Amino acid sequence: MPKTNTIKIFAVEDDPVYSKFLKYVLELNPDFEVELFKNGKDCLAQLHTSPKIITLDYSLPDLSGEEILRRIKATDPNIHVIIISGQENISTAVNLLKQGAYDYITKDEETKDRLLNSLNNALKNVNLVQEITNLKKEISVKYDFESSIIGSSPAIKKTFELLSKAIKTNITVSITGETGTGKELAAKAIHYNSAKNKGKFVAVNIAAIPKDLLESELFGYEKGAFTGAVTRRIGKFEDADNGTLFLDEIGEMDINLQAKLLRVLQEKEVTRIGGNEVIKINPRIIVATHKDLAQEVSEGNFREDLYYRLLGLPIEMPPLRDRGKDIIIIANKMLNDFCTENDLSCYSISKEAKEKLLTYPYPGNVRELKSIIELAAVMGSGEEISGEDISFKAIKEDGKLMFEELTLKEYEHRIINHFMDKFDNNVLKVARVLNIGKSTIYRHLKNDSNEGAI
């Protein structure tokens, strides 16, 4: 009888001697339930039993490695397939990784260690995905939000309570909070769980639009209304009709335009610039700002009547520094998402790194945490993010790393390309110099291939 709480693994290998070797290596982990197959067809016939990981010999007598991989992924794209080949071929490895293989390992004296490392990373990926799924289910019992606002701190629970009230009516909602706390995410949570979810969610960043263009952006214009108006264009209010209009950074709106906004909100109708037609609208309004609007009113920068019109249900997004261990929950999710999106082996976060993350005040809030975690994932090595990988000021003014404005992924590719050129495309040597796995380099080459680099 199979053990409970085990991870089912298929090992597909036609060589009986190597098959015994694989079974020995796999069963070093007592949580693995291993099933052996001599050919691809028998393996495919048992996919309905839901294996989580499959080690697949590239050269089998009945089906090619590409064909078996294709059929596995067509049945269940979440199965982690580790290809084991008797030959190291960069183009073959890149092609298989492009088709969805989790890793590519060659049969040599280092196979055991590399296979154990790959299995360990795959297992962490499987477990982390399951933990996040369970966490979302737990939160959704009380807070059934589509958007992934996660956490269990008292500060975020208070926010959840207000969000749950907001979704029950179409009351105007004003969301406040520091930059990077997730105000737009909260607005989406309200929209997608409210009666307005069948309509559009339309977001407008007031601060990002020049004040001379904002009126036409919000209310639309008719053809010929001004130079350059070569066709009619509907505004954001019309676009959000029967949906939700999210006005981000409302505190940045020019005071002269605030009077027209107030009229539109009161009358629930707009007239396009250059037109005479009165258009009835019925969007839900959600506004957000990092400013103290009451203070802006007292200083004459914001209309008092518009302030009270927009106040509605106030919801404050707490700063990350006030959310305690939510920092670790969010960091784990960000790390898993980043590794998945970039085909990286899934890291865990070490105890030292967690302690370091919990001591930082995060002036940039969740947005800053995301940058810290993604940088740690790119620059880290080994199986987990260490304390040394967590950098709160990785780019120094006198440093050389950020002499150009590149993405983290672009820097990683530049470093790998430099050493591949230096060592004449010797993958093993580059892997040793950079202290990274060969699979990381293969994935890099696969990505370059997708972009037309190879």
C-alpha positions in Angstrom: 0.0 0.0 0.0 1.4 3.5 -0.9 2.6 5.6 2.0 0.5 8.6 2.9 1.8 12.2 2.3 4.3 11.0 -0.4 5.4 12.5 -3.7 4.8 10.1 -6.6 7.8 9.9 -9.0 8.0 8.0 -12.2 11.5 6.9 -13.4 11.5 5.9 -17.1 14.7 4.0 -18.1 15.1 1.0 -20.4 18.6 0.1 -19.1 18.0 -2.3 -16.1 21.3 -1.4 -14.4 20.7 2.3 -14.7 17.1 1.8 -13.6 18.3 0.3 -10.3 20.7 3.2 -9.9 17.8 5.7 -10.3 15.6 3.8 -7.9 18.4 3.9 -5.3 19.0 7.7 -5.8 15.3 8.5 -5.7 14.5 6.4 -2.6 17.2 8.3 -0.6 14.3 10.5 0.1 11.8 8.5 2.2 8.9 10.8 1.0 9.3 9.7 -2.6 7.0 6.9 -3.9 9.0 5.6 -6.9 7.5 3.7 -9.8 9.8 2.3 -12.6 9.0 2.1 -16.3 11.0 0.4 -19.1 9.4 2.4 -22.0 7.5 5.6 -22.7 4.1 4.1 -23.5 3.8 2.4 -20.2 4.6 5.6 -18.4 2.1 7.6 -20.5 -0.6 5.0 -19.7 -0.2 5.7 -16.0 -0.3 9.5 -16.0 -3.8 9.4 -14.7 -2.3 8.4 -11.3 -0.9 12.0 -11.0 2.9 11.8 -10.6 4.5 15.0 -9.5 8.0 14.4 -11.0 9.2 12.2 -13.8 12.8 11.4 -14.6 12.9 10.5 -18.3 15.6 8.8 -20.3 16.1 10.8 -23.5 16.7 7.7 -25.7 14.1 5.0 -25.3 13.3 2.2 -27.8 9.6 3.0 -28.4 9.2 6.8 -28.4 11.6 9.8 -28.6 12.2 12.0 -25.6 10.5 15.0 -27.3 7.4 13.0 -28.0 7.0 11.6 -24.5 7.7 15.1 -23.0 5.0 16.6 -25.4 2.4 14.0 -24.3 3.2 14.4 -20.6 2.8 18.2 -20.8 -0.4 17.9 -22.8 -1.8 15.7 -20.1 -0.6 17.7 -17.1 1.6 20.8 -17.6 2.4 20.9 -13.9 4.4 17.6 -13.9 8.1 18.3 -13.5 10.0 16.4 -16.1 13.7 15.9 -15.6 15.5 14.7 -18.8 18.4 12.3 -18.3 20.6 11.9 -21.4 23.7 9.9 -22.3 25.0 12.9 -24.3 25.5 16.5 -23.5 24.1 18.5 -26.4 23.4 22.2 -25.8 20.9 22.6 -28.7 19.0 19.5 -27.6 18.9 20.7 -24.0 17.7 24.1 -25.0 15.0 22.7 -27.2 13.7 20.3 -24.5 13.6 23.1 -21.9 11.7 25.3 -24.4 9.2 22.4 -24.7 8.7 22.5 -20.9 11.3 20.1 -19.4 12.2 21.2 -15.8 15.8 20.2 -16.1 18.3 18.4 -18.4 21.0 16.2 -16.8 23.7 14.1 -18.5 24.8 10.7 -17.4 28.3 11.0 -15.9 30.1 10.8 -12.6 28.2 13.9 -11.3 24.7 12.6 -12.2 23.8 11.5 -8.6 24.6 14.9 -7.1 22.9 16.9 -9.8 19.9 14.7 -9.9 19.4 15.1 -6.1 19.8 18.8 -6.4 17.3 19.0 -9.2 14.8 16.8 -7.3 15.2 18.9 -4.2 14.4 22.1 -6.2 11.5 20.5 -8.0 10.1 19.3 -4.7 10.4 22.8 -3.2 8.5 24.1 -6.2 5.8 21.5 -5.8 5.5 22.2 -2.0 5.6 25.9 -2.3 2.9 26.0 -5.0 0.7 23.9 -2.7 1.4 26.1 0.3 0.4 29.2 -1.6 -2.7 27.4 -2.9 -3.7 26.4 0.6 -3.0 29.9 1.9 -5.2 31.4 -0.7 -8.0 29.0 0.1 -7.7 29.8 3.8 -8.0 33.5 3.2 -10.8 33.1 0.7 -13.0 31.4 3.3 -13.5 34.8 4.8 -12.1 37.2 2.2 -13.1 35.9 -1.2 -11.0 38.3 -3.3 -9.8 37.3 -6.8 -6.7 39.5 -6.4 -3.9 38.0 -4.4 -3.8 40.2 -1.4 -2.3 37.9 1.2 -1.4 38.2 4.8 -2.7 37.5 8.3 -1.4 40.4 10.4 -3.9 42.5 12.4 -3.2 45.5 10.2 -4.2 43.7 6.9 -7.1 41.9 8.6 -8.6 45.3 9.4 -8.2 46.2 5.7 -9.8 42.9 4.7 -12.8 43.7 6.9 -13.3 47.1 5.1 -12.8 45.5 1.7 -15.5 42.9 2.5 -17.9 45.8 3.3 -17.0 47.6 0.1 -17.9 44.7 -2.2 -21.5 44.6 -0.8 -22.6 48.0 -2.2 -21.6 50.4 -4.9 -20.5 53.1 -2.4 -17.6 55.3 -3.6 -14.3 54.1 -2.0 -11.3 56.2 -1.1 -8.1 54.3 -0.6 -5.2 55.9 1.1 -1.7 54.6 1.9 1.9 55.1 1.2 3.4 54.5 -2.3 3.8 50.8 -3.0 1.3 49.5 -0.4 -1.0 48.0 -3.1 -3.8 50.6 -3.5 -4.6 49.5 -7.1 -4.6 45.8 -6.0 -7.2 46.7 -3.4 -9.3 48.5 -6.0 -9.2 45.5 -8.2 -10.2 43.2 -5.3 -13.3 45.4 -4.8 -14.2 45.5 -8.4 -13.8 41.8 -9.2 -15.9 40.7 -6.2 -18.7 43.3 -6.5 -21.8 43.5 -8.6 -19.8 45.6 -11.1 -17.5 42.8 -12.0 -19.2 42.1 -15.4 -18.1 45.6 -16.5 -14.6 46.9 -17.1 -12.0 47.9 -14.5 -10.6 51.1 -15.9 -7.6 52.6 -14.1 -6.3 56.2 -14.6 -3.2 57.5 -13.0 -3.9 61.2 -12.7 -0.2 62.0 -11.9 1.0 60.4 -15.1 -1.2 62.4 -17.5 -0.3 66.1 -18.3 -3.1 68.3 -16.9 -3.8 69.7 -20.4 -4.6 66.2 -21.7 -6.4 64.9 -18.6 -9.8 66.3 -19.4 -9.9 64.7 -22.9 -8.6 61.4 -21.3 -11.4 61.3 -18.8 -14.4 62.7 -20.8 -13.4 62.0 -24.4 -13.7 64.2 -27.5 -15.4 64.5 -30.9 -13.6 64.5 -34.2 -12.3 68.0 -35.0 -12.6 69.2 -31.3 -9.0 70.4 -31.4 -5.9 70.1 -33.6 -5.0 66.4 -33.8 -8.5 65.1 -33.0 -8.8 63.2 -36.3 -11.5 60.8 -34.9 -13.9 60.5 -32.1 -12.6 59.1 -28.8 -14.6 58.0 -25.8 -13.3 58.9 -22.4 -12.5 56.8 -19.4 -15.8 57.5 -17.8 -17.7 56.1 -20.8 -15.3 53.1 -21.0 -16.0 52.3 -17.4 -19.8 52.5 -17.7 -21.4 49.8 -15.5 -17.9 48.8 -14.4 -15.4 50.5 -12.1 -13.4 53.7 -12.7 -10.2 53.8 -10.5 -8.8 57.3 -10.2 -5.3 56.8 -8.8 -3.4 59.8 -7.3 -6.6 61.9 -7.2 -4.8 64.4 -5.1 -2.7 65.5 -8.1 -5.7 66.7 -10.2 -5.6 70.3 -11.2 -8.1 72.3 -9.1 -9.7 73.8 -12.3 -10.6 70.3 -13.5 -12.0 69.3 -10.1 -15.2 71.4 -10.7 -16.0 69.5 -13.9 -15.3 66.1 -12.2 -17.6 67.1 -9.4 -20.4 67.8 -11.8 -19.9 64.5 -13.7 -20.1 62.6 -10.4 -23.2 64.4 -9.3 -25.1 64.3 -12.6 -23.8 60.9 -13.7 -23.4 62.2 -17.2 -20.6 63.4 -19.5 -20.3 65.5 -22.6 -17.3 64.9 -24.9 -15.1 67.9 -25.6 -16.3 69.5 -28.8 -19.7 67.7 -28.6 -23.2 68.5 -27.5 -24.5 65.0 -26.7 -25.2 64.3 -23.1 -24.1 60.7 -22.3 -25.5 58.9 -19.2 -22.9 56.9 -17.3 -23.0 54.7 -14.2 -19.5 53.6 -13.2 -18.5 52.8 -9.7 -15.8 55.3 -8.5 -12.8 54.3 -6.5 -10.1 56.8 -5.8 -6.6 56.5 -4.3 -4.0 58.9 -3.0 -0.9 58.9 -0.9 -1.7 62.5 0.2 -3.7 63.7 3.1 -6.7 65.1 1.2 -8.1 66.9 4.3 -4.8 68.7 4.6 -4.9 69.5 0.8 -8.4 71.0 1.3 -7.2 73.2 4.2 -4.3 74.4 2.0 -6.7 75.2 -0.9 -5.3 72.6 -3.3 -8.4 70.4 -3.3 -12.1 71.3 -3.4 -13.9 70.7 -0.1 -17.2 69.7 -1.9 -15.3 67.2 -4.1 -13.5 65.8 -1.1 -16.7 64.9 0.7 -18.1 63.5 -2.6 -15.2 61.2 -2.9 -14.7 60.2 0.7 -17.3 57.5 0.7 -15.9 54.5 2.5 -12.3 55.2 3.5 -9.8 52.3 3.4 -6.2 52.6 4.5 -3.6 50.2 3.1 -1.1 49.7 5.9 2.6 50.1 5.3 4.6 46.9 5.0 6.6 47.7 8.2 3.4 47.4 10.2 2.5 44.0 8.8 5.0 41.8 10.7 5.4 38.3 9.4 3.2 39.1 6.4 6.5 40.2 4.9 7.7 36.6 4.8 4.4 35.3 3.3 4.5 38.0 0.6 8.3 37.4 0.0 7.7 33.6 -0.5 5.0 34.3 -3.1 7.1 36.9 -4.9 10.0 34.5 -5.0 8.0 31.6 -6.3 6.3 33.8 -9.0 9.7 35.2 -10.1 11.3 31.8 -10.3 8.4 30.4 -12.3 8.2 33.3 -14.7 12.0 33.2 -15.4 12.5 29.4 -15.4 14.7 29.5 -12.4 15.1 26.7 -9.8 12.8 27.5 -6.9 14.6 28.8 -3.9 13.6 28.8 -0.3 14.3 31.7 2.1 16.8 30.9 4.9 16.2 31.7 8.5 18.9 34.3 8.4 17.4 36.0 5.3 13.9 36.0 6.9 15.3 37.7 10.1 17.0 40.3 7.9 13.8 40.9 5.9 11.8 41.5 9.1 14.2 44.2 10.4 13.9 46.6 7.4 11.4 49.5 7.4 10.6 49.3 3.6 10.0 52.9 2.6 8.9 51.6 -0.8 6.6 49.0 0.8 5.5 46.0 -1.2 6.9 47.3 -4.4 10.4 47.6 -2.8 10.1 44.1 -1.3 9.5 42.8 -4.8 12.7 44.4 -6.1 14.7 43.0 -3.2 13.4 39.5 -3.6 13.9 39.5 -7.4 17.5 40.7 -7.1 18.2 38.0 -4.5 16.8 35.4 -6.8 19.1 36.5 -9.7 22.3 37.0 -7.7 21.9 34.2 -5.2 23.4 30.7 -5.5 22.7 27.4 -3.9 19.3 26.1 -2.8 18.1 29.0 -0.7 18.2 32.7 -0.4 20.8 33.5 2.2 21.1 36.6 4.4 24.0 37.8 2.2 21.7 37.7 -0.9 19.3 40.2 0.7 20.5 43.6 -0.2 18.6 46.8 0.8 21.0 49.0 -1.1 22.5 46.8 -3.8 23.3 49.7 -6.1 25.7 52.2 -4.6 26.3 55.6 -6.1 30.0 54.7 -6.7 29.2 51.2 -7.8 29.7 49.9 -11.4 26.8 47.5 -11.6 24.1 50.0 -12.6 26.0 52.1 -15.1 23.1 51.3 -17.4 19.4 51.1 -16.7 18.8 47.4 -17.4 16.5 44.8 -15.9 17.7 42.2 -13.5 17.2 39.5 -16.2 19.2 41.6 -18.6 22.1 41.8 -16.2 22.0 38.1 -15.5 22.1 37.4 -19.3 25.0 39.8 -19.8 27.0 38.1 -17.1 26.4 34.6 -18.4 27.1 35.7 -22.0 30.4 37.3 -20.9 31.7 34.0 -19.4 30.3 31.9 -22.3 32.3 34.0 -24.7 35.4 33.9 -22.4 35.3 30.1 -22.1 34.3 29.2 -25.7 30.8 28.1 -24.7 32.0 25.5 -22.2 28.9 25.2 -20.2 30.5 23.1 -17.4 33.3 25.6 -16.9 31.0 28.6 -16.8 28.8 26.8 -14.3 31.7 26.2 -12.1 33.1 29.7 -12.3 29.7 31.3 -11.6 28.7 28.6 -9.1 25.4 28.0 -10.8 23.8 24.9 -12.2 24.2 24.0 -15.9 20.4 24.0 -16.1 20.4 27.7 -15.3 22.7 28.3 -18.3 20.6 26.1 -20.5 17.5 28.1 -19.6 19.4 31.3 -20.3 20.3 29.9 -23.8 16.7 28.9 -24.3 15.5 32.4 -23.5 18.1 33.9 -25.9 16.8 31.4 -28.5 13.3 32.7 -28.0 14.5 36.3 -28.6 16.4 35.3 -31.7 19.8 35.4 -30.1 20.7 31.8 -31.1 
